[in-house]
Amino acid sequence: MTVEKKVILQKFPRSPDVLLALLHALQRANPQNYLTPEDLALAAEYLGLPLSRVRDAVSFYTMFSLRPRGRHIIRVCESPNCHLAGAWSVIEELKKVLGIEVGETTPDGLFTLELTSCLGACGVAPVMMVDEEVFGNLTPERVREIVRRLREEG
Amino acid sequence: MKRLSVLLCSGSACQSSGALAVKQALVEALTAQGLMDEVQIVETGCMGPCELGPILLVYPDGVYYVRVKPADVGEIVTEHFLKGRPVRRLLWTAPAPEPRTIPFFARQKKIVLENCGQIDPEKIEEYIAVGGYEALAKVLTQMTPEEVIAEITKSGLRGRGGAGFPTGKKWQAVREAKGNPKYVICNADEGDPGAFMDRAILEGDPHSVLEGMAIAAYAVGAEKGYIYVRAEYPLAVKRLEVAIAQARKMGLLGTRIFETDFSFDIELRMGAGAFVCGEETALIASIEGKRGEPRPRPPYPATSGLFGKPTLINNVETFANVRHIILRGADWFAQIGTETSKGTKVFALAGQVKNTGLVEVPMGITLRELIFDVGGGVPEGRKFKAVQIGGPSGGCLPESLLDVPIDYESLKQYGAIMGSGGVIVLDDTSCMVNVAKFFLEFTADESCGKCVPCRVGLRVLLSILEKIVRGEGSEADLEELERLGRMIQATALCGLGQTAPNPVLSTLRYFRDEYLAHIRDKACPAGVCPDLIHYEIDPDLCRACDLCRRACPTGAVQGTPRNPPYRVLQDLCIRCGACLEACPFGAVRKVPGRKG
């Protein structure tokens, strides 16, 4: 176990109900934004749960990934309001600029493109979230600009 | 004392349209003019009209600047703040009006949203300055738990999460339940697409929720509370963390609050992307660190909830109402609204309506007043067709029902639900079969799979709708949709499945003609379903510019430049509409019905 992971674990009480929060923290600490088999085993051991119980929970929630993802996760809202406001054109533009399909990761490991349920910023639809930042009033041009900036930042 | 206050909306929507860059520009411009000592900048929660963001509200003038860009800020500072002349081109409505006379606000009655957009949500002092935590002090020092429950019961407050269960009755059940400890949970897993009132309250006035929870905890006898909030709302999570820390520091959460024997603390829990977790038993399973699957009720959470203990679970907006009822009294609250539905409800207006955003109106207002007075009606040149109310499990109501009052019972009677308060206005460019299919895709996708009626039934409903939009449906399919829909309503395990057929059943009830057009005439009257439309080029308008031919991805447009007319080869056409978008003369037309 790395020191870093030990530090994460120690922030949590050894109580099974903190499982989701612990998994969020482990996933966030991974530059590739996913839960490794080692992470699952660590969580199980630390909380005194069977590994099957941890996998059971992980497989239920869409925000946990068992496969490596990009450093930045771009999530485009696919809810009705965004759909009506042209989210599809945003998704198409992202596919084009990133050269990947929804659910895939760019070869340089920088971006993963995903869809999300409503982000609750419907007044400025279409909307997407990059990591924890929300971007609204999207147009294909604006999307290109945001991706370009993220690429520069690395 | 500052001469001017500039309230800058910093809700998620305004942040996403550039509010933080505006703030930076404002600080720079004020510094450059040496006005930093005279003008106070307050970052507030959601002001409501999100599509107009970023928004500045300047006091004492009370003027709104909308769609402000960083480049506009210099002008506002020099013209308005320095010379006292509001910048007309950026005002919401010129000349500067009294905010309450703007039609968007005139019909609203703000109770739970009172502080949203008026105070800095990250400063507990501002909340306290407007009467925050007074209600908690009152119940702890002057009221018994029984009196608190009696007051809430008398007010007629009902759950704002959708089902409308009487809040006082729920509190009573938890108070009387045997078992210790007891828990209070705030359901902040706002998953309905298009509904964002809970996010706005959490981001704009988080302490009102904490205070409501503390009052509830005192009433039911709990010492521990949880807020379960969606991971999709990072800003709400951050503001709640700040609020909880500040409340603890001031002794408003923790042990011996207001030097009484009452102790209460709140823990924040995040979801991980599962719509069904908004259902109370699924939410409880998720807080316990398990798969968020619902379970049959009874037992209800009131008797066996979190960790098997008596648990009170209410929605964000419900808790935010509590302090107002305690301070102003049950009688005051009960005189707002209708016989069975008291107080106000926050709605998220969206779709084909002029003013979108968050609005709070008294219960009993009609759909027409909500959509046309507050919302400003459908945009010019369009015709109102339906209103979809209650989220993905809500129903679509037609124009003939616009005068129905908005209360729990009336909406249910006509096949819609209050739900979380999402309102999507649809105009004549929407196909009702397609709308029903869209919502069903959502609920079928979010079905957790535990019970058969929801897991399999919704898939079957969806496959029938898919058949109809392809033009392969029969009239017998409509009866099957109704039969199966009613069966799912009656047999699904939780609220998700029980309400999921609503969009299908309500559109069948009010827009059967459109279904029949898809089936009998193989035509989509609104021109939405690609298999049931075709494109034609009007020979009189075509100038043979060749743009449509070049735009067509399948070579379905034929013609010779400068030699009109062009025509569409229906066999090759995939009905993508590229020719229609390309034509500068309006010669390409989308026509309902199949051809070729």
HADDOCK unambig.tbl for C-alpha pairs under 7 A between the chains (distance, minus, plus):
assign (segid A and resid 16 and name CA) (segid B and resid 289 and name CA) 6.35 0.50 0.50
assign (segid A and resid 17 and name CA) (segid B and resid 287 and name CA) 6.25 0.50 0.50
assign (segid A and resid 17 and name CA) (segid B and resid 288 and name CA) 4.19 0.50 0.50
assign (segid A and resid 17 and name CA) (segid B and resid 289 and name CA) 4.31 0.50 0.50
assign (segid A and resid 18 and name CA) (segid B and resid 289 and name CA) 6.00 0.50 0.50
assign (segid A and resid 19 and name CA) (segid B and resid 289 and name CA) 5.00 0.50 0.50
assign (segid A and resid 20 and name CA) (segid B and resid 289 and name CA) 5.64 0.50 0.50
assign (segid A and resid 21 and name CA) (segid B and resid 270 and name CA) 6.81 0.50 0.50
assign (segid A and resid 56 and name CA) (segid B and resid 291 and name CA) 6.87 0.50 0.50
assign (segid A and resid 57 and name CA) (segid B and resid 290 and name CA) 5.50 0.50 0.50
assign (segid A and resid 57 and name CA) (segid B and resid 291 and name CA) 4.77 0.50 0.50
assign (segid A and resid 60 and name CA) (segid B and resid 291 and name CA) 5.85 0.50 0.50
assign (segid A and resid 61 and name CA) (segid B and resid 272 and name CA) 5.48 0.50 0.50
assign (segid A and resid 61 and name CA) (segid B and resid 273 and name CA) 5.49 0.50 0.50
assign (segid A and resid 61 and name CA) (segid B and resid 274 and name CA) 5.77 0.50 0.50
assign (segid A and resid 62 and name CA) (segid B and resid 272 and name CA) 6.57 0.50 0.50
assign (segid A and resid 62 and name CA) (segid B and resid 273 and name CA) 5.12 0.50 0.50
assign (segid A and resid 62 and name CA) (segid B and resid 274 and name CA) 6.62 0.50 0.50
assign (segid A and resid 63 and name CA) (segid B and resid 272 and name CA) 5.17 0.50 0.50
assign (segid A and resid 63 and name CA) (segid B and resid 273 and name CA) 5.36 0.50 0.50
assign (segid A and resid 79 and name CA) (segid B and resid 193 and name CA) 5.62 0.50 0.50
assign (segid A and resid 80 and name CA) (segid B and resid 193 and name CA) 6.85 0.50 0.50
assign (segid A and resid 81 and name CA) (segid B and resid 194 and name CA) 6.33 0.50 0.50
assign (segid A and resid 81 and name CA) (segid B and resid 350 and name CA) 6.93 0.50 0.50
assign (segid A and resid 81 and name CA) (segid B and resid 351 and name CA) 6.36 0.50 0.50
assign (segid A and resid 118 and name CA) (segid B and resid 191 and name CA) 6.83 0.50 0.50
assign (segid A and resid 118 and name CA) (segid B and resid 193 and name CA) 4.84 0.50 0.50
assign (segid A and resid 118 and name CA) (segid B and resid 194 and name CA) 6.74 0.50 0.50
assign (segid A and resid 119 and name CA) (segid B and resid 232 and name CA) 6.01 0.50 0.50
assign (segid A and resid 119 and name CA) (segid B and resid 233 and name CA) 6.94 0.50 0.50
assign (segid A and resid 120 and name CA) (segid B and resid 194 and name CA) 6.37 0.50 0.50
assign (segid A and resid 120 and name CA) (segid B and resid 195 and name CA) 6.30 0.50 0.50
assign (segid A and resid 120 and name CA) (segid B and resid 196 and name CA) 4.70 0.50 0.50
assign (segid A and resid 121 and name CA) (segid B and resid 12 and name CA) 6.32 0.50 0.50
assign (segid A and resid 121 and name CA) (segid B and resid 13 and name CA) 4.85 0.50 0.50
assign (segid A and resid 122 and name CA) (segid B and resid 194 and name CA) 6.01 0.50 0.50
assign (segid A and resid 123 and name CA) (segid B and resid 13 and name CA) 6.69 0.50 0.50
assign (segid A and resid 123 and name CA) (segid B and resid 50 and name CA) 4.65 0.50 0.50
assign (segid A and resid 123 and name CA) (segid B and resid 51 and name CA) 4.68 0.50 0.50
assign (segid A and resid 123 and name CA) (segid B and resid 356 and name CA) 6.06 0.50 0.50
assign (segid A and resid 123 and name CA) (segid B and resid 357 and name CA) 5.45 0.50 0.50
assign (segid A and resid 124 and name CA) (segid B and resid 13 and name CA) 6.07 0.50 0.50
assign (segid A and resid 124 and name CA) (segid B and resid 50 and name CA) 6.41 0.50 0.50
assign (segid A and resid 124 and name CA) (segid B and resid 51 and name CA) 5.28 0.50 0.50
assign (segid A and resid 132 and name CA) (segid B and resid 234 and name CA) 6.19 0.50 0.50
assign (segid A and resid 134 and name CA) (segid B and resid 16 and name CA) 5.25 0.50 0.50
assign (segid A and resid 135 and name CA) (segid B and resid 16 and name CA) 4.35 0.50 0.50
assign (segid A and resid 135 and name CA) (segid B and resid 17 and name CA) 6.70 0.50 0.50
assign (segid A and resid 136 and name CA) (segid B and resid 13 and name CA) 6.85 0.50 0.50
assign (segid A and resid 136 and name CA) (segid B and resid 16 and name CA) 4.91 0.50 0.50
assign (segid A and resid 136 and name CA) (segid B and resid 17 and name CA) 5.52 0.50 0.50
assign (segid A and resid 137 and name CA) (segid B and resid 17 and name CA) 6.66 0.50 0.50
